[in-house]
Amino acid sequence: MSSLSPSSVTAGGAAFTLTVTGSNFVSSSVVEWNQSPRTTTWVNSTTLTIPVSAGDIAASGSADISVDNPAPGGGTSGSLSLKINSPQTSGITTVNLTANDLAWDPVHQQIYLSLPSADGANGNSIQVLNPQTGTLGATAFAGSEPNLVSVSANSQYLYVSLDGASNVIQMTLPNLAISNTIALGGDKFNGPYFAMDVQASPVADATVAVVRGTPEYSPEEEGGVVIYDSGVPRPDVLCGWIQFGCTSSTGPGLFDSIQWGANAAEIFAANSEDTAFDFYTIPVDASGFGTVTDYPGVVPGFFGSIHYDAATQLVYDDDGRSVDPANGTVVGTFNASGLMVPDGSLGIAYFVGQTQNQTSGSGYTIESFDLNHFTPIATLTIPNIAGVPTHLIRWGTDGLALTTASNGNSSSSGAVYLISGSFVTGASSSAIPAENVRRTWKRAILPPGKSGNLSRLGFSAAP
């Protein structure tokens, strides 16, 4: 054995998967927790995993972890200690790096950042970040202006959209080698499509859904939604609102933000471009999309996104609504809006306000809410934030990560903020024992000089 990931946890935290790294592991190797054998998954000769329950880490202390190989020629390794720390007040770590997007890899226990060309020598790359320590790891060249990122179902691939090449690339994990390139095509009149949302399937590593659009024109989402398997598009697509030459019976519509259902048998989508504010549910099969069910006016709010949580089986939006996708009804509303991410395993929803604190003139406040009763739990202020919030994700047992970017009106660049500790784990009494937290994204800022017929959508161009 050489290492444990994570190497430490907080007492009272949620269940998680412990990754054991070493050498000479075999398919019958067994990980022992304080000399007690545990159900073990063999990943390869250097990696084993075991599930760790919340009861295992209910109290502070440590657990001795070892590996036993069967006879003949086997034996028991030396042990490594997993620290179970007492709950602490939340810590905030700042990583001074501008990232277009970020995604959490639960298998390899690291975050991937997409770096724009403006980041200099390491620009146009994917950067590895260890959120437990706040340290940067390897970088890998991705292509021209990598943007949205999504980790596949079993952390075999990272999908990355390229804003400079009209492509989505597939990178193997954890070595970040480019294994496939998906060309997104284009519109006869408005030119190439770019990815407006990228969502890896929750059940199949080689499958990804992409919203195609033309961000310099309105409506942006005019290329529809396509599901790709190993880079090959499924024939039944969702047609965009004014997509030239699209003959599919599913559409047209404005599908700006998408989320897979838990078993990949359906996709949910939202229109955040015009005042119809549609919420859609669409069945998915091997051929692609089935008939769209449209619930108009369910998710009002421009340029927001939706987030599905498999534990609650509900969809949440950045304006604070909770929607039952089975019938398109709003089942509750949080008294908050902004970037949000739900976590049914903890029973908590997190929101980052879209305005700075009025008292200090700097910093942003994160609010946590009981996910099932919509009541507030706690607040945490991150002082002296550079830029404005753009993305928010959950990571590990007790972590949040937030990216920021320049708002175009100041010289401050963006950064990455890591939050961990008791604020994240919260005090909710209604946690649901399940976990399937997907990446969340937000196109929070209209780019300067945005063109297109914005007046048709009910708002004017950004200054």
C-alpha positions as CSV (number, residue, x, y, z in Angstrom):
1,M,0.0,0.0,0.0
2,S,1.2,3.5,-0.8
3,S,-1.7,5.9,-0.2
4,L,-5.4,6.4,0.8
5,S,-7.8,8.8,-0.9
6,P,-9.1,10.6,1.0
7,S,-6.4,10.4,3.6
8,S,-8.6,12.1,6.2
9,V,-12.3,12.8,6.7
10,T,-14.5,14.7,9.2
11,A,-16.3,12.8,11.9
12,G,-20.1,12.8,11.4
13,G,-19.7,13.1,7.6
14,A,-21.6,11.2,4.9
15,A,-20.8,7.8,3.4
16,F,-18.1,7.7,0.8
17,T,-15.8,5.5,-1.3
18,L,-12.2,4.9,0.0
19,T,-9.6,4.4,-2.7
20,V,-6.5,2.3,-1.7
21,T,-3.4,2.7,-4.0
22,G,-0.5,0.3,-4.0
23,S,1.0,-2.5,-6.1
24,N,0.5,-6.2,-6.7
25,F,-3.2,-6.2,-5.9
26,V,-5.2,-9.1,-7.4
27,S,-8.9,-9.6,-8.1
28,S,-9.3,-11.5,-4.8
29,S,-7.5,-8.9,-2.6
30,V,-9.5,-7.8,0.4
31,V,-9.2,-4.4,2.2
32,E,-9.4,-4.6,5.9
33,W,-10.8,-1.9,8.2
34,N,-9.2,-2.2,11.7
35,Q,-8.4,-5.8,10.8
36,S,-12.0,-6.5,9.7
37,P,-12.5,-7.5,6.0
38,R,-14.7,-5.3,3.9
39,T,-16.4,-5.7,0.6
40,T,-13.7,-4.8,-1.9
41,T,-13.8,-3.7,-5.6
42,W,-10.7,-4.5,-7.6
43,V,-10.1,-1.7,-10.1
44,N,-6.7,-2.8,-11.3
45,S,-3.4,-4.1,-9.9
46,T,-2.7,-0.7,-8.2
47,T,-6.2,0.3,-7.1
48,L,-8.8,-1.1,-4.8
49,T,-12.0,0.6,-3.4
50,I,-14.3,0.0,-0.5
51,P,-17.5,1.7,0.6
52,V,-17.3,3.5,4.0
53,S,-20.6,4.1,5.8
54,A,-21.5,7.2,7.9
55,G,-21.4,4.9,11.0
56,D,-17.8,4.0,10.3
57,I,-16.8,7.7,10.8
58,A,-19.4,8.8,13.3
59,A,-16.7,9.5,15.9
60,S,-13.3,11.1,15.6
61,G,-10.1,9.0,15.8
62,S,-8.5,6.9,13.1
63,A,-8.9,3.6,11.2
64,D,-6.1,1.2,10.3
65,I,-6.4,0.2,6.6
66,S,-4.6,-2.8,5.2
67,V,-4.8,-5.2,2.3
68,D,-4.8,-9.0,2.4
69,N,-3.9,-11.2,-0.6
70,P,-4.9,-14.8,-0.5
71,A,-2.5,-17.8,-0.5
72,P,-0.4,-19.0,-2.1
73,G,2.1,-16.3,-2.2
74,G,-0.2,-13.8,-0.5
75,G,-0.1,-12.1,2.9
76,T,-1.2,-8.9,4.6
77,S,0.3,-5.5,3.9
78,G,1.4,-3.0,6.4
79,S,-1.3,-0.6,7.4
80,L,-2.1,3.1,6.7
81,S,-4.1,5.3,9.0
82,L,-7.2,7.1,7.8
83,K,-7.6,10.1,10.1
84,I,-11.2,10.8,11.3
85,N,-11.0,14.5,12.4
86,S,-13.2,16.2,14.8
87,P,-15.7,18.6,13.1
88,Q,-14.2,22.0,12.5
89,T,-15.6,25.3,11.3
90,S,-15.4,25.5,7.6
91,G,-12.1,26.4,5.9
92,I,-11.7,28.4,2.7
93,T,-8.8,27.9,0.4
94,T,-8.1,30.2,-2.6
95,V,-6.4,29.0,-5.7
96,N,-5.3,32.0,-7.8
97,L,-6.1,30.6,-11.2
98,T,-8.9,31.5,-13.7
99,A,-10.9,28.5,-14.7
100,N,-13.7,28.4,-17.3
101,D,-15.3,25.4,-15.6
102,L,-14.6,22.6,-13.1
103,A,-15.7,19.0,-12.4
104,W,-15.3,16.6,-9.5
105,D,-13.9,13.0,-10.1
106,P,-15.1,10.8,-7.2
107,V,-13.0,7.8,-8.2
108,H,-9.6,9.6,-8.5
109,Q,-10.6,12.2,-5.8
110,Q,-9.6,15.3,-7.8
111,I,-11.1,18.3,-9.6
112,Y,-10.4,19.1,-13.2
113,L,-10.3,22.8,-14.2
114,S,-10.5,24.0,-17.8
115,L,-8.0,26.8,-18.4
116,P,-8.5,29.5,-21.0
117,S,-5.7,30.7,-23.2
118,A,-5.5,33.8,-21.0
119,D,-3.9,31.7,-18.3
120,G,-0.6,31.9,-20.2
121,A,1.8,29.0,-20.3
122,N,-0.7,26.6,-18.9
123,G,-3.6,27.9,-20.9
124,N,-5.8,25.9,-23.2
125,S,-5.3,22.9,-20.8
126,I,-7.0,20.8,-18.3
127,Q,-5.5,21.4,-14.8
128,V,-5.7,18.8,-12.0
129,L,-6.5,20.2,-8.5
130,N,-6.4,18.3,-5.2
131,P,-9.2,19.9,-3.3
132,Q,-8.1,18.3,0.0
133,T,-4.8,20.2,0.0
134,G,-5.5,23.0,-2.5
135,T,-2.5,21.9,-4.5
136,L,-2.3,21.9,-8.3
137,G,-1.2,18.7,-10.1
138,A,-0.6,17.9,-13.7
139,T,-1.8,19.8,-16.7
140,A,-2.7,18.4,-20.2
141,F,-3.2,20.3,-23.4
142,A,-6.8,20.1,-24.5
143,G,-7.1,22.4,-27.5
144,S,-8.3,25.9,-28.3
145,E,-10.3,27.5,-25.4
146,P,-11.5,24.6,-23.4
147,N,-14.7,25.4,-21.6
148,L,-17.4,23.1,-20.2
149,V,-16.3,19.8,-18.5
150,S,-18.1,16.7,-17.4
151,V,-16.8,13.5,-15.8
152,S,-18.3,10.2,-17.2
153,A,-20.3,7.7,-15.2
154,N,-17.4,5.7,-13.8
155,S,-14.7,8.3,-14.2
156,Q,-13.3,6.7,-17.3
157,Y,-13.5,9.9,-19.4
158,L,-13.6,13.7,-19.1
159,Y,-15.6,15.5,-21.7
160,V,-14.4,19.0,-22.6
161,S,-16.0,21.5,-25.0
162,L,-13.7,23.6,-27.1
163,D,-14.9,27.1,-27.9
164,G,-12.1,27.7,-30.4
165,A,-12.7,24.6,-32.4
166,S,-16.5,23.7,-32.4
167,N,-15.6,20.3,-30.8
168,V,-16.1,18.3,-27.7
169,I,-13.1,16.1,-26.9
170,Q,-13.0,12.9,-24.8
171,M,-10.0,12.6,-22.5
172,T,-9.1,9.3,-20.6
173,L,-8.8,9.5,-16.8
174,P,-6.7,10.0,-14.9
175,N,-3.9,10.5,-17.5
176,L,-6.0,13.1,-19.6
177,A,-4.9,11.7,-23.0
178,I,-7.3,12.8,-25.8
179,S,-9.1,9.6,-27.0
180,N,-11.8,11.0,-29.2
181,T,-13.0,14.2,-30.9
182,I,-16.7,15.0,-31.5
183,A,-17.3,17.6,-34.3
184,L,-20.4,19.5,-33.5
185,G,-21.2,20.7,-37.1
186,G,-22.8,24.1,-37.9
187,D,-25.6,26.1,-39.2
188,K,-26.0,27.1,-42.9
189,F,-26.3,30.8,-42.0
190,N,-24.8,31.4,-38.6
191,G,-21.7,29.2,-38.8
192,P,-20.3,26.5,-36.5
193,Y,-22.1,25.2,-33.4
194,F,-20.5,25.3,-30.0
195,A,-21.4,23.4,-26.8
196,M,-23.8,25.3,-24.6
197,D,-24.1,22.4,-22.2
198,V,-22.2,19.1,-21.9
199,Q,-23.6,16.3,-19.7
200,A,-22.0,12.9,-19.5
201,S,-24.4,10.0,-19.1
202,P,-24.9,8.8,-15.5
203,V,-24.7,5.1,-16.6
204,A,-22.4,4.8,-19.7
205,D,-18.9,6.2,-19.9
206,A,-18.9,6.5,-23.7
207,T,-22.2,8.5,-23.9
208,V,-22.6,12.2,-23.6
209,A,-25.4,14.7,-24.4
210,V,-24.5,18.1,-26.0
211,V,-26.6,21.2,-26.4
212,R,-25.4,22.8,-29.6
213,G,-25.7,26.5,-30.2
214,T,-24.3,29.8,-31.7
215,P,-23.5,32.1,-28.8
216,E,-23.0,35.1,-31.0
217,Y,-26.6,35.0,-32.2
218,S,-30.0,34.8,-30.6
219,P,-31.5,32.4,-29.9
220,E,-28.3,30.8,-28.8
221,E,-29.6,27.3,-28.7
222,E,-30.4,26.8,-32.3
223,G,-28.5,23.5,-32.9
224,G,-30.7,21.3,-30.7
225,V,-29.5,18.5,-28.5
226,V,-27.6,15.4,-29.7
227,I,-26.6,12.3,-27.8
228,Y,-23.2,10.8,-28.9
229,D,-22.0,7.2,-28.2
230,S,-18.3,6.9,-28.7
231,G,-18.5,10.0,-30.8
232,V,-21.3,8.7,-33.0
233,P,-24.6,10.7,-32.9
234,R,-27.9,8.9,-32.2
235,P,-30.3,9.6,-35.1
236,D,-33.2,11.0,-33.1
237,V,-32.2,14.5,-32.0
238,L,-33.9,17.4,-30.4
239,C,-34.2,20.2,-33.0
240,G,-33.3,23.7,-32.1
241,W,-35.7,26.6,-32.3
242,I,-34.7,27.8,-35.8
243,Q,-32.4,24.9,-36.8
244,F,-32.1,24.8,-40.6
245,G,-32.6,21.4,-42.1
246,C,-33.5,19.5,-38.9
247,T,-36.2,16.9,-39.7
248,S,-36.6,15.2,-36.4
249,S,-40.2,15.1,-34.9
250,T,-38.8,16.0,-31.5
251,G,-38.8,19.8,-31.4
252,P,-38.2,22.5,-32.1
253,G,-37.5,24.0,-28.8
254,L,-35.1,26.1,-26.7
255,F,-33.2,23.5,-24.7
256,D,-30.6,25.6,-23.0
257,S,-29.8,23.6,-19.9
258,I,-30.1,19.8,-19.7
259,Q,-29.8,17.1,-17.0
260,W,-30.0,13.3,-17.3
261,G,-32.4,11.3,-15.2
262,A,-30.8,8.8,-12.8
263,N,-31.0,5.8,-15.1
264,A,-30.5,7.7,-18.3
265,A,-34.0,6.8,-19.6
266,E,-34.9,10.4,-19.9
267,I,-33.4,13.9,-20.1
268,F,-34.8,17.1,-18.5
269,A,-34.3,20.5,-20.2
270,A,-35.1,24.1,-19.5
271,N,-35.6,27.2,-21.7
272,S,-33.8,30.2,-20.2
273,E,-33.7,32.3,-23.3
274,D,-37.2,33.7,-23.7
275,T,-40.2,34.3,-21.6
276,A,-41.9,31.0,-22.2
277,F,-39.5,29.5,-19.6
278,D,-40.3,26.0,-20.6
279,F,-39.4,22.9,-18.6
280,Y,-39.2,19.7,-20.7
281,T,-39.1,16.0,-20.1
282,I,-37.9,13.8,-22.9
283,P,-37.6,10.0,-22.9
284,V,-34.3,8.5,-24.2
285,D,-33.6,5.2,-25.9
286,A,-30.9,3.7,-28.1
287,S,-32.1,5.7,-31.1
288,G,-32.0,9.0,-29.2
289,F,-34.9,11.2,-28.0
290,G,-38.7,10.4,-27.9
291,T,-41.6,12.7,-27.7
292,V,-41.1,16.0,-25.8
293,T,-43.4,16.9,-22.9
294,D,-43.4,20.7,-22.4
295,Y,-44.4,22.5,-19.2
296,P,-44.4,26.2,-20.0
297,G,-43.5,28.8,-17.4
298,V,-42.3,26.3,-14.8
299,V,-38.7,27.6,-14.5
300,P,-38.8,31.4,-15.0
301,G,-35.4,33.1,-15.1
302,F,-32.9,34.1,-17.8
303,F,-29.5,32.4,-18.3
304,G,-30.1,30.0,-15.3
305,S,-29.6,26.2,-15.3
306,I,-31.2,23.2,-13.8
307,H,-29.9,20.4,-11.6
308,Y,-31.2,16.9,-11.0
309,D,-30.7,15.0,-7.8
310,A,-31.2,11.3,-8.0
311,A,-31.9,11.0,-4.2
312,T,-34.9,13.3,-4.2
313,Q,-35.7,12.6,-7.9
314,L,-36.4,16.3,-8.3
315,V,-35.0,19.0,-10.5
316,Y,-33.9,22.3,-9.0
317,D,-33.2,25.6,-10.8
318,D,-31.0,28.6,-10.0
319,D,-34.0,30.7,-9.1
320,G,-34.9,28.5,-6.1
321,R,-37.6,26.3,-7.5
322,S,-37.9,22.5,-6.9
323,V,-39.7,20.7,-9.8
324,D,-41.2,17.2,-9.9
325,P,-40.3,16.0,-13.4
326,A,-43.0,13.3,-13.3
327,N,-45.7,16.0,-13.7
328,G,-43.9,19.3,-14.1
329,T,-45.2,20.8,-10.9
330,V,-43.3,23.1,-8.6
331,V,-43.2,21.3,-5.2
332,G,-41.4,24.0,-3.3
333,T,-39.3,27.2,-3.4
334,F,-36.2,28.2,-1.6
335,N,-35.9,31.9,-0.5
336,A,-32.7,32.2,-2.6
337,S,-31.4,32.5,-6.1
338,G,-28.0,32.3,-7.8
339,L,-25.6,29.4,-8.5
340,M,-26.9,26.4,-6.7
341,V,-26.2,22.7,-6.3
342,P,-28.3,20.1,-4.5
343,D,-27.0,17.1,-2.5
344,G,-29.7,14.6,-1.5
345,S,-27.2,12.5,0.4
346,L,-26.8,15.3,2.9
347,G,-30.3,16.7,2.5
348,I,-28.9,20.2,1.7
349,A,-29.1,22.7,-1.1
350,Y,-26.4,25.4,-1.5
351,F,-26.9,28.8,-3.2
352,V,-24.3,31.5,-4.0
353,G,-26.0,34.9,-4.3
354,Q,-25.4,36.8,-7.5
355,T,-24.8,40.1,-5.7
356,Q,-21.9,41.2,-3.5
357,N,-22.5,41.7,0.2
358,Q,-24.0,45.1,0.8
359,T,-22.2,45.7,4.1
360,S,-18.6,45.1,2.9
361,G,-18.9,45.7,-0.8
362,S,-16.8,42.6,-1.4
363,G,-17.3,38.9,-0.9
364,Y,-20.2,36.6,-1.6
365,T,-22.4,34.6,0.8
366,I,-23.2,30.9,0.4
367,E,-26.5,29.9,1.9
368,S,-27.5,26.3,2.8
369,F,-31.1,25.1,3.0
370,D,-32.9,21.9,4.1
371,L,-33.4,20.2,0.8
372,N,-36.8,18.7,1.7
373,H,-38.4,21.4,3.9
374,F,-36.9,24.5,2.0
375,T,-35.9,26.0,5.3
376,P,-32.5,27.9,5.9
377,I,-29.7,26.1,7.7
378,A,-26.7,28.4,7.7
379,T,-24.7,31.1,5.8
380,L,-21.0,31.4,5.0
381,T,-19.4,34.5,3.6
382,I,-16.3,34.3,1.4
383,P,-14.5,37.6,1.7
384,N,-12.6,39.5,-1.0
385,I,-13.7,37.4,-4.0
386,A,-12.0,38.2,-7.3
387,G,-14.6,38.7,-10.0
388,V,-18.1,37.2,-9.9
389,P,-19.2,33.6,-9.3
390,T,-19.6,31.4,-12.4
391,H,-19.7,27.7,-11.3
392,L,-20.5,25.8,-8.1
393,I,-20.0,22.0,-7.4
394,R,-19.9,19.6,-4.5
395,W,-16.9,17.4,-3.9
396,G,-16.0,14.7,-1.4
397,T,-17.7,14.3,1.9
398,D,-17.7,17.9,3.0
399,G,-16.5,20.1,0.1
400,L,-17.8,22.8,-2.2
401,A,-15.8,24.5,-5.0
402,L,-16.6,27.8,-6.6
403,T,-15.1,29.5,-9.6
404,T,-15.2,33.2,-10.4
405,A,-14.4,35.3,-13.5
406,S,-13.9,38.9,-14.4
407,N,-17.2,40.6,-15.0
408,G,-15.7,42.5,-17.9
409,N,-15.9,45.9,-16.1
410,S,-12.8,45.4,-13.8
411,S,-9.2,44.3,-13.9
412,S,-9.7,41.5,-11.4
413,S,-9.3,38.0,-12.8
414,G,-11.0,35.0,-11.5
415,A,-10.0,32.3,-9.0
416,V,-11.1,29.0,-7.5
417,Y,-12.4,28.8,-3.9
418,L,-12.5,25.5,-2.0
419,I,-14.8,25.3,1.0
420,S,-14.8,22.4,3.4
421,G,-16.0,21.5,6.9
422,S,-19.1,21.7,9.0
423,F,-20.9,24.4,6.9
424,V,-21.0,21.9,4.0
425,T,-22.1,18.9,6.0
426,G,-24.7,21.0,7.8
427,A,-27.2,20.1,10.4
428,S,-30.1,18.9,8.3
429,S,-32.2,16.2,9.9
430,S,-33.8,15.0,6.6
431,A,-30.9,13.7,4.7
432,I,-31.7,10.9,2.1
433,P,-29.1,8.1,2.0
434,A,-28.3,8.2,-1.6
435,E,-25.7,10.0,-3.8
436,N,-25.8,11.1,-7.4
437,V,-24.7,14.7,-7.6
438,R,-24.0,15.8,-11.1
439,R,-22.0,18.8,-12.3
440,T,-23.7,22.2,-12.3
441,W,-22.9,25.0,-14.6
442,K,-24.0,28.6,-15.2
443,R,-23.6,31.0,-18.1
444,A,-23.8,33.9,-15.6
445,I,-22.6,36.8,-17.7
446,L,-23.7,38.0,-21.1
447,P,-20.4,38.5,-23.0
448,P,-19.6,42.1,-24.0
449,G,-20.7,42.9,-27.5
450,K,-23.2,40.0,-27.7
451,S,-25.1,40.2,-31.0
452,G,-28.4,38.9,-32.1
453,N,-32.1,39.7,-31.9
454,L,-32.2,40.0,-28.1
455,S,-35.3,42.2,-28.2
456,R,-37.4,39.2,-29.4
457,L,-36.5,37.5,-26.2
458,G,-37.8,40.3,-24.0
459,F,-34.5,41.9,-22.9
460,S,-31.9,44.2,-24.2
461,A,-28.2,43.7,-25.0
462,A,-25.7,43.9,-22.2
463,P,-23.8,47.1,-22.0
